[in-house]
Amino acid sequence: MRRLFLPLILLLLVVLEGVALDILPSNLIDGDLMITPHWVLMFLVLVAIFYDSEETYHSILYAMVFGLLIDIAYTGILGVYMFTYGGVIYIIHGLRNMLHSNIYTILLFGIMGVAAADFIINIIFYVIGIMDALWMDYLMYRLIPSILANSLFVLLFYPLFAKRLAKWREQLS
């Protein structure tokens, strides 16, 4: 039963990402800022650091599967989120042993992950012709607010899931 918790949490986060803009206060949405929720990615950062061991790659597999699910549900192009999330989590999985697993490391990896994923996704959308905003506008009105909002999300989820994921890893082995 415990093996189903991670996919169920990730599925719930995929659904909540779709209604995230309805949850946020209207003065944030009506302004110039465009916040992109990457809650699945933030949770996968926690999974990569606290649940995966050196020999397991659950977070990368979940990144690919739920990235594809995000592509199917919210974008018209398959593979953009799948490969972006998979690549970002793969890099975080490889870098996680360089630093201790604490709130600062999670925040650093979360900021790096959101910045890299959002930038790569928007480069792909720019090449395809879906995004046509100026890069300075993208940086100021979309990337920085998205990084800040997703950092708040990971700060909220860290106390809830850090010890629980480590406990589930111990029960897995």
KAFEN-V556035 format. One record per pair of residues at least 4 apart in sequence whose C-alpha atoms are under 7 Angstrom apart, sorted by the first residue. I is the first residue (numbers start at 1). J is the second residue. D is the distance in whole Angstrom. If there is no record, write none. Layout:
i	j	d
I	J	D
I	J	D
//
This chain:
i	j	d
4	8	6
5	9	6
6	10	6
7	11	6
8	12	6
9	13	6
10	14	6
10	40	6
11	15	6
12	16	6
13	17	6
13	39	6
13	40	6
14	18	7
14	40	6
14	70	7
15	19	7
16	20	6
17	37	6
17	39	7
19	23	7
20	24	6
25	29	7
26	30	6
27	31	6
28	33	7
29	33	7
32	141	6
33	141	5
33	142	6
33	145	7
34	141	6
34	142	5
35	142	6
35	145	6
35	146	5
36	146	5
37	146	7
37	150	6
38	42	6
38	114	7
38	150	6
39	43	6
39	150	7
40	44	6
41	45	6
41	85	7
42	46	7
42	110	6
42	154	6
43	47	6
44	48	6
44	59	6
44	63	7
45	49	6
45	89	7
45	110	7
46	50	6
46	162	7
47	51	5
47	52	6
47	59	6
47	165	7
48	52	5
48	59	5
48	93	6
49	93	7
49	96	6
49	101	7
50	162	6
50	165	6
50	166	5
51	165	5
51	166	5
51	168	7
51	169	5
52	56	5
52	57	6
52	58	6
52	59	7
52	169	7
57	61	7
58	62	6
59	63	6
59	89	7
60	64	6
60	86	5
60	89	6
60	90	6
61	65	6
62	66	6
63	67	6
63	82	7
63	85	5
63	86	5
63	89	7
64	68	6
64	82	5
64	83	6
64	85	7
64	86	5
65	69	6
65	82	7
66	70	6
67	71	6
67	81	5
67	82	4
67	85	6
68	72	6
68	78	7
68	79	6
68	81	6
68	82	5
69	73	6
70	74	6
70	81	7
71	75	5
71	76	7
71	77	6
71	78	5
71	79	7
71	80	7
71	81	6
72	78	6
79	83	6
80	84	6
80	121	6
81	85	6
82	86	6
83	87	6
84	88	6
84	117	6
84	120	7
84	121	7
85	89	6
85	117	7
86	90	6
87	91	6
88	92	6
88	113	6
88	117	7
89	93	6
90	94	6
91	95	6
92	96	6
92	109	7
99	105	7
100	105	7
101	105	6
102	106	6
103	107	6
104	108	6
105	109	6
106	110	6
107	111	6
107	151	7
108	112	6
109	113	6
110	114	6
110	151	7
111	115	6
111	147	6
111	151	6
112	116	6
113	117	6
114	118	6
114	147	6
115	119	6
115	143	7
115	147	7
116	120	6
117	121	6
118	122	6
119	123	6
120	124	6
121	125	6
122	126	6
122	131	7
123	127	6
124	128	6
125	129	6
125	130	5
125	131	5
126	130	6
126	131	5
126	132	6
133	137	7
133	138	6
134	138	6
135	139	6
136	140	6
137	141	6
138	142	5
138	143	6
139	143	5
139	144	6
140	144	6
141	145	7
142	146	6
143	147	6
144	148	6
145	149	6
146	150	6
147	151	6
148	152	6
149	153	6
150	154	6
151	155	6
152	156	6
153	157	6
154	158	6
157	161	6
158	162	5
161	165	6
162	166	6
163	167	6
164	168	6
165	169	6
166	170	6
167	171	6
168	172	6
169	173	7
//
